[in-house]
């Protein structure tokens, strides 16, 4: 009986000893893992801060409105600086070799920029790829005019007296605006209606009549979207009717009347609210 008890005690001791050894091996593996990770991080930091990642050149692509120097200055990236020192602790940027901070700097300082990608490109080059917004329309506002893109973002302000090839939209109630930001309007229905009209005009530009109607439009007034007014060639006032009734047919018919049925010196009023047969009322 005593011999058996001693045997059982020995088995328990050996079992505990094995468990301790397993724990010790596990702890040693964990310690080795962390030591290896720390050494790897130190090696990566050493490589990152080495001359291999010093910025020797900055290349800018896709810019039309801004020259290269303006874009580079706005990015705040400097030649001769270490790329990772510029990034700081931007985890997203470190993993993708992008500078989110430089991208945000450009977006804030360059209203015409719609999208930008700033990346480290080996060897020691930084590439800035820009997509710019295109001026679409002018909005008279107090004593100036706002240059606005297709999506309603304010790109610039210009003197109201300066002639422009951009179409003019009237009748919008602007709450406030900031360069590089979307317009704040009481109602976007008027702006969206204007966009729809120009989308239709673009669709019918290449029909049988090759002349471009948009080159003759002085302004479009959307203050009343149930009676949209278009002023053409400083002599023809057009009531396009309700925004609900806008169609390709209306614009095609207007082109036909303006270019082929109305004299080049005639003044008057075209009314699309009378049904399928718009009328021209000479002045």
C-alpha positions as a Markdown table, in Angstrom:
| # | Residue | x | y | z |
|---|---|---|---|---|
| 1 | Unk | 0.0 | 0.0 | 0.0 |
| 2 | Unk | 2.8 | 2.4 | 0.9 |
| 3 | Unk | 4.8 | 1.5 | -2.2 |
| 4 | Unk | 1.7 | 2.3 | -4.3 |
| 5 | Unk | 1.3 | 5.7 | -2.6 |
| 6 | Unk | 4.9 | 6.5 | -3.3 |
| 7 | Unk | 4.5 | 5.6 | -7.0 |
| 8 | Unk | 1.4 | 7.8 | -7.3 |
| 9 | Unk | 3.4 | 10.7 | -5.6 |
| 10 | Unk | 6.2 | 10.3 | -8.1 |
| 11 | Unk | 3.8 | 10.3 | -11.1 |
| 12 | Unk | 2.2 | 13.6 | -9.8 |
| 13 | Unk | 5.6 | 15.1 | -9.3 |
| 14 | Unk | 6.7 | 14.2 | -12.9 |
| 15 | Unk | 3.5 | 15.5 | -14.3 |
| 16 | Unk | 3.9 | 18.9 | -12.5 |
| 17 | Unk | 7.5 | 19.0 | -13.7 |
| 18 | Unk | 6.4 | 18.6 | -17.3 |
| 19 | Unk | 3.8 | 21.3 | -16.9 |
| 20 | Unk | 6.4 | 23.7 | -15.5 |
| 21 | Unk | 8.8 | 22.9 | -18.4 |
| 22 | Unk | 6.0 | 23.6 | -20.9 |
| 23 | Unk | 5.2 | 26.9 | -19.3 |
| 24 | Unk | 8.9 | 27.9 | -19.2 |
| 25 | Unk | 9.3 | 27.0 | -22.9 |
| 26 | Unk | 6.2 | 29.0 | -23.7 |
| 27 | Unk | 7.4 | 32.0 | -21.7 |
| 28 | Unk | 10.8 | 31.8 | -23.4 |
| 29 | Unk | 9.1 | 31.7 | -26.8 |
| 30 | Unk | 7.0 | 34.8 | -26.0 |
| 31 | Unk | 10.2 | 36.6 | -24.7 |
| 32 | Unk | 12.0 | 35.6 | -27.9 |
| 33 | Unk | 9.1 | 36.8 | -30.0 |
| 34 | Unk | 9.0 | 40.2 | -28.4 |
| 35 | Unk | 12.8 | 40.6 | -28.5 |
| 36 | Unk | 12.7 | 39.7 | -32.2 |
| 37 | Unk | 9.8 | 42.1 | -32.8 |
| 38 | Unk | 11.6 | 44.9 | -31.0 |
| 39 | Unk | 14.8 | 44.2 | -33.0 |
| 40 | Unk | 12.8 | 44.2 | -36.3 |
| 41 | Unk | 11.1 | 47.5 | -35.4 |
| 42 | Unk | 14.5 | 49.0 | -34.5 |
| 43 | Unk | 15.9 | 47.7 | -37.8 |
| 44 | Unk | 12.9 | 49.1 | -39.8 |
| 45 | Unk | 13.2 | 52.5 | -38.0 |
| 46 | Unk | 16.9 | 52.6 | -38.8 |
| 47 | Unk | 16.2 | 51.9 | -42.5 |
| 48 | Unk | 13.3 | 54.4 | -42.5 |
| 49 | Unk | 15.5 | 57.1 | -41.1 |
| 50 | Unk | 18.4 | 56.3 | -43.4 |
| 51 | Unk | 19.3 | 58.4 | -46.5 |
| 52 | Unk | 17.3 | 55.8 | -48.6 |
| 53 | Unk | 14.2 | 57.7 | -47.6 |
| 54 | Unk | 15.4 | 61.3 | -48.0 |
| 55 | Unk | 13.3 | 63.3 | -50.5 |
| 56 | Unk | 15.5 | 64.1 | -53.5 |
| 57 | Unk | 12.8 | 65.1 | -56.0 |
| 58 | Unk | 9.1 | 66.0 | -56.0 |
| 59 | Unk | 7.1 | 65.4 | -59.2 |
| 60 | Unk | 3.6 | 66.8 | -59.8 |
| 61 | Unk | 1.1 | 65.4 | -62.3 |
| 62 | Unk | -2.4 | 66.4 | -63.4 |
| 63 | Unk | -2.2 | 70.0 | -62.4 |
| 64 | Unk | -3.6 | 72.6 | -64.7 |
| 65 | Unk | -4.6 | 75.6 | -62.6 |
| 66 | Unk | -1.6 | 75.5 | -60.3 |
| 67 | Unk | 2.0 | 75.3 | -61.2 |
| 68 | Unk | 4.3 | 72.7 | -59.7 |
| 69 | Unk | 5.9 | 75.1 | -57.2 |
| 70 | Unk | 2.5 | 76.1 | -55.8 |
| 71 | Unk | 1.5 | 72.5 | -55.3 |
| 72 | Unk | 4.8 | 71.5 | -53.7 |
| 73 | Unk | 4.7 | 74.6 | -51.3 |
| 74 | Unk | 1.2 | 73.8 | -50.3 |
| 75 | Unk | 2.1 | 70.2 | -49.5 |
| 76 | Unk | 4.7 | 71.4 | -47.1 |
| 77 | Unk | 7.1 | 68.5 | -48.1 |
| 78 | Unk | 10.6 | 69.7 | -48.3 |
| 79 | Unk | 13.5 | 68.5 | -50.4 |
| 80 | Unk | 16.3 | 66.9 | -48.3 |
| 81 | Unk | 13.9 | 65.9 | -45.5 |
| 82 | Unk | 13.3 | 62.3 | -44.4 |
| 83 | Unk | 10.0 | 61.0 | -45.7 |
| 84 | Unk | 9.0 | 59.3 | -42.4 |
| 85 | Unk | 9.9 | 62.3 | -40.3 |
| 86 | Unk | 7.5 | 64.2 | -42.5 |
| 87 | Unk | 4.8 | 61.6 | -41.9 |
| 88 | Unk | 5.2 | 61.6 | -38.1 |
| 89 | Unk | 3.0 | 58.9 | -36.6 |
| 90 | Unk | 0.5 | 58.6 | -39.5 |
| 91 | Unk | -0.1 | 54.8 | -39.4 |
| 92 | Unk | -2.1 | 54.8 | -42.6 |
| 93 | Unk | 0.6 | 56.8 | -44.4 |
| 94 | Unk | 3.4 | 54.6 | -43.1 |
| 95 | Unk | 1.7 | 51.4 | -44.3 |
| 96 | Unk | 0.8 | 52.8 | -47.8 |
| 97 | Unk | 3.8 | 55.2 | -48.3 |
| 98 | Unk | 1.2 | 58.0 | -48.6 |
| 99 | Unk | 1.3 | 61.4 | -46.8 |
| 100 | Unk | -2.3 | 62.0 | -45.7 |
| 101 | Unk | -1.2 | 65.3 | -44.1 |
| 102 | Unk | 0.3 | 66.6 | -47.3 |
| 103 | Unk | -2.9 | 65.6 | -49.2 |
| 104 | Unk | -5.0 | 67.5 | -46.7 |
| 105 | Unk | -2.7 | 70.5 | -47.0 |
| 106 | Unk | -3.2 | 70.6 | -50.8 |
| 107 | Unk | -6.9 | 70.1 | -50.6 |
| 108 | Unk | -7.3 | 72.9 | -48.1 |
| 109 | Unk | -5.0 | 75.3 | -49.9 |
| 110 | Unk | -6.0 | 74.6 | -53.5 |
| 111 | Unk | -9.8 | 74.9 | -54.1 |
| 112 | Unk | -9.5 | 73.7 | -57.7 |
| 113 | Unk | -8.1 | 70.3 | -56.5 |
| 114 | Unk | -10.8 | 67.6 | -56.3 |
| 115 | Unk | -8.6 | 64.7 | -55.4 |
| 116 | Unk | -4.8 | 64.2 | -54.7 |
| 117 | Unk | -2.5 | 61.3 | -54.0 |
| 118 | Unk | 0.9 | 62.0 | -52.4 |
| 119 | Unk | 3.2 | 58.9 | -52.4 |
| 120 | Unk | 6.8 | 58.0 | -51.9 |
| 121 | Unk | 8.2 | 56.5 | -55.0 |
| 122 | Unk | 11.7 | 54.9 | -55.1 |
| 123 | Unk | 14.3 | 55.9 | -55.3 |
| 124 | Unk | 13.8 | 58.9 | -53.1 |
| 125 | Unk | 11.1 | 60.5 | -55.2 |
| 126 | Unk | 7.7 | 61.9 | -54.2 |
| 127 | Unk | 4.9 | 61.8 | -56.7 |
| 128 | Unk | 1.9 | 64.1 | -56.4 |
| 129 | Unk | -1.0 | 63.1 | -58.6 |
| 130 | Unk | -3.8 | 65.7 | -58.8 |
| 131 | Unk | -7.3 | 65.6 | -60.2 |
| 132 | Unk | -8.6 | 69.2 | -60.6 |
| 133 | Unk | -12.2 | 70.4 | -60.6 |
| 134 | Unk | -13.4 | 72.1 | -63.8 |
| 135 | Unk | -15.1 | 75.5 | -63.7 |
| 136 | Unk | -18.7 | 75.0 | -64.8 |
| 137 | Unk | -20.7 | 78.1 | -64.0 |
| 138 | Unk | -20.6 | 81.7 | -62.7 |
| 139 | Unk | -22.9 | 82.8 | -59.8 |
| 140 | Unk | -23.3 | 86.5 | -59.3 |
| 141 | Unk | -23.0 | 87.2 | -55.6 |
| 142 | Unk | -23.1 | 90.7 | -54.1 |
| 143 | Unk | -20.3 | 92.6 | -55.9 |
| 144 | Unk | -18.4 | 89.5 | -57.2 |
| 145 | Unk | -19.1 | 86.3 | -59.1 |
| 146 | Unk | -18.3 | 82.8 | -57.8 |
| 147 | Unk | -16.7 | 80.2 | -60.1 |
| 148 | Unk | -18.4 | 76.9 | -59.3 |
| 149 | Unk | -17.8 | 73.4 | -60.6 |
| 150 | Unk | -20.4 | 70.8 | -61.7 |
| 151 | Unk | -20.8 | 69.5 | -58.2 |
| 152 | Unk | -21.4 | 72.9 | -56.7 |
| 153 | Unk | -18.0 | 73.5 | -55.2 |
| 154 | Unk | -16.7 | 77.1 | -55.1 |
| 155 | Unk | -13.3 | 77.3 | -56.9 |
| 156 | Unk | -12.7 | 81.0 | -57.2 |
| 157 | Unk | -14.1 | 84.5 | -57.1 |
| 158 | Unk | -13.8 | 86.9 | -60.0 |
| 159 | Unk | -14.7 | 90.5 | -60.7 |
| 160 | Unk | -18.3 | 90.7 | -61.9 |
| 161 | Unk | -17.3 | 93.0 | -64.8 |
| 162 | Unk | -14.8 | 90.4 | -66.2 |
| 163 | Unk | -16.1 | 88.7 | -69.3 |
| 164 | Unk | -16.1 | 84.9 | -69.1 |
| 165 | Unk | -16.9 | 82.0 | -71.4 |
| 166 | Unk | -18.7 | 80.3 | -68.5 |
| 167 | Unk | -22.5 | 80.3 | -68.4 |
| 168 | Unk | -24.2 | 82.4 | -65.7 |
| 169 | Unk | -26.9 | 81.2 | -63.3 |
| 170 | Unk | -29.2 | 83.6 | -61.5 |
| 171 | Unk | -31.8 | 83.2 | -58.9 |
| 172 | Unk | -30.0 | 81.1 | -56.3 |
| 173 | Unk | -30.2 | 82.1 | -52.6 |
| 174 | Unk | -26.7 | 81.6 | -51.2 |
| 175 | Unk | -26.5 | 81.1 | -47.5 |
| 176 | Unk | -22.7 | 81.2 | -47.4 |
| 177 | Unk | -19.7 | 80.0 | -49.3 |
| 178 | Unk | -16.0 | 79.1 | -48.7 |
| 179 | Unk | -13.4 | 78.4 | -51.3 |
| 180 | Unk | -12.9 | 74.7 | -51.9 |
| 181 | Unk | -16.2 | 73.9 | -50.2 |
| 182 | Unk | -19.7 | 73.1 | -51.6 |
| 183 | Unk | -22.1 | 76.0 | -51.8 |
| 184 | Unk | -24.6 | 76.4 | -49.0 |
| 185 | Unk | -27.9 | 77.2 | -50.6 |
| 186 | Unk | -31.4 | 77.6 | -49.2 |
| 187 | Unk | -32.5 | 75.0 | -51.9 |
| 188 | Unk | -30.4 | 73.1 | -54.4 |
| 189 | Unk | -33.3 | 72.5 | -56.7 |
| 190 | Unk | -32.4 | 75.6 | -58.8 |
| 191 | Unk | -28.8 | 74.5 | -59.2 |
| 192 | Unk | -29.7 | 70.9 | -60.0 |
| 193 | Unk | -32.2 | 72.2 | -62.6 |
| 194 | Unk | -29.4 | 74.3 | -64.2 |
| 195 | Unk | -27.1 | 71.2 | -64.3 |
| 196 | Unk | -29.9 | 69.2 | -66.0 |
| 197 | Unk | -30.4 | 71.9 | -68.7 |
| 198 | Unk | -26.7 | 71.9 | -69.5 |
| 199 | Unk | -26.6 | 68.1 | -69.5 |
| 200 | Unk | -29.4 | 68.1 | -72.1 |
| 201 | Unk | -27.6 | 70.8 | -74.2 |
| 202 | Unk | -24.4 | 68.7 | -74.2 |
| 203 | Unk | -26.5 | 65.7 | -75.5 |
| 204 | Unk | -27.8 | 67.6 | -78.5 |
| 205 | Unk | -24.7 | 69.5 | -79.5 |
| 206 | Unk | -23.8 | 67.0 | -82.2 |
| 207 | Unk | -27.2 | 66.7 | -83.8 |
| 208 | Unk | -27.9 | 67.8 | -87.4 |
| 209 | Unk | -27.4 | 71.4 | -86.4 |
| 210 | Unk | -23.7 | 71.7 | -85.5 |
| 211 | Unk | -24.0 | 75.2 | -84.0 |
| 212 | Unk | -23.5 | 75.3 | -80.3 |
| 213 | Unk | -26.4 | 76.9 | -78.4 |
| 214 | Unk | -24.4 | 77.2 | -75.1 |
| 215 | Unk | -22.1 | 79.8 | -76.7 |
| 216 | Unk | -25.0 | 82.1 | -77.0 |
| 217 | Unk | -26.6 | 81.7 | -73.6 |
| 218 | Unk | -26.1 | 84.9 | -71.5 |
| 219 | Unk | -27.7 | 83.5 | -68.3 |
| 220 | Unk | -30.3 | 81.2 | -67.0 |
| 221 | Unk | -32.6 | 82.3 | -64.2 |
| 222 | Unk | -33.9 | 79.6 | -61.9 |
| 223 | Unk | -35.4 | 81.8 | -59.2 |
| 224 | Unk | -38.7 | 80.2 | -60.2 |
| 225 | Unk | -38.2 | 76.6 | -61.2 |
| 226 | Unk | -41.8 | 76.5 | -62.5 |
| 227 | Unk | -40.8 | 79.2 | -65.0 |
| 228 | Unk | -37.2 | 78.9 | -66.0 |
| 229 | Unk | -35.9 | 81.8 | -67.9 |
| 230 | Unk | -33.0 | 81.6 | -70.4 |
| 231 | Unk | -31.6 | 84.7 | -72.0 |
| 232 | Unk | -30.0 | 84.0 | -75.4 |
| 233 | Unk | -27.7 | 86.3 | -77.4 |
| 234 | Unk | -28.8 | 89.3 | -75.4 |
| 235 | Unk | -31.9 | 89.6 | -77.5 |
| 236 | Unk | -34.1 | 86.5 | -77.0 |
| 237 | Unk | -35.9 | 85.7 | -73.7 |
| 238 | Unk | -36.9 | 82.0 | -73.4 |
| 239 | Unk | -39.4 | 80.7 | -70.9 |
| 240 | Unk | -38.6 | 77.0 | -70.7 |
| 241 | Unk | -41.5 | 76.3 | -68.3 |
| 242 | Unk | -41.3 | 74.0 | -65.4 |
| 243 | Unk | -38.3 | 71.9 | -64.4 |
| 244 | Unk | -40.6 | 68.9 | -64.5 |
| 245 | Unk | -41.1 | 69.4 | -68.2 |
| 246 | Unk | -37.5 | 69.8 | -69.3 |
| 247 | Unk | -36.6 | 67.5 | -72.2 |
| 248 | Unk | -34.3 | 66.9 | -75.1 |
| 249 | Unk | -37.2 | 67.9 | -77.4 |
| 250 | Unk | -37.4 | 71.4 | -75.9 |
| 251 | Unk | -33.7 | 72.1 | -76.4 |
| 252 | Unk | -33.6 | 70.7 | -79.9 |
| 253 | Unk | -36.7 | 72.8 | -80.8 |
| 254 | Unk | -35.1 | 75.9 | -79.3 |
| 255 | Unk | -31.9 | 75.4 | -81.3 |
| 256 | Unk | -34.0 | 75.0 | -84.5 |
| 257 | Unk | -35.9 | 78.2 | -83.8 |
| 258 | Unk | -32.9 | 80.3 | -82.8 |
| 259 | Unk | -30.6 | 79.3 | -85.6 |
| 260 | Unk | -33.0 | 78.7 | -88.5 |
| 261 | Unk | -36.3 | 80.5 | -87.9 |
| 262 | Unk | -35.5 | 83.7 | -86.1 |
| 263 | Unk | -33.5 | 86.5 | -87.8 |
| 264 | Unk | -30.1 | 87.3 | -86.5 |
| 265 | Unk | -31.2 | 90.8 | -85.5 |
| 266 | Unk | -34.7 | 89.9 | -84.3 |
| 267 | Unk | -35.6 | 90.4 | -80.6 |
| 268 | Unk | -38.4 | 88.7 | -78.8 |
| 269 | Unk | -39.8 | 86.1 | -76.5 |
| 270 | Unk | -40.1 | 82.3 | -76.9 |
| 271 | Unk | -42.7 | 80.6 | -74.7 |
| 272 | Unk | -42.5 | 76.9 | -74.0 |
| 273 | Unk | -45.5 | 77.0 | -71.6 |
| 274 | Unk | -48.0 | 76.9 | -74.4 |
| 275 | Unk | -47.8 | 73.2 | -75.1 |
| 276 | Unk | -46.0 | 71.2 | -77.8 |
| 277 | Unk | -45.8 | 74.2 | -80.2 |
| 278 | Unk | -43.7 | 76.9 | -78.6 |
| 279 | Unk | -44.4 | 80.4 | -79.9 |
| 280 | Unk | -42.1 | 83.3 | -80.7 |
| 281 | Unk | -43.4 | 86.7 | -79.9 |
| 282 | Unk | -41.3 | 89.5 | -81.7 |
| 283 | Unk | -40.5 | 92.5 | -79.7 |
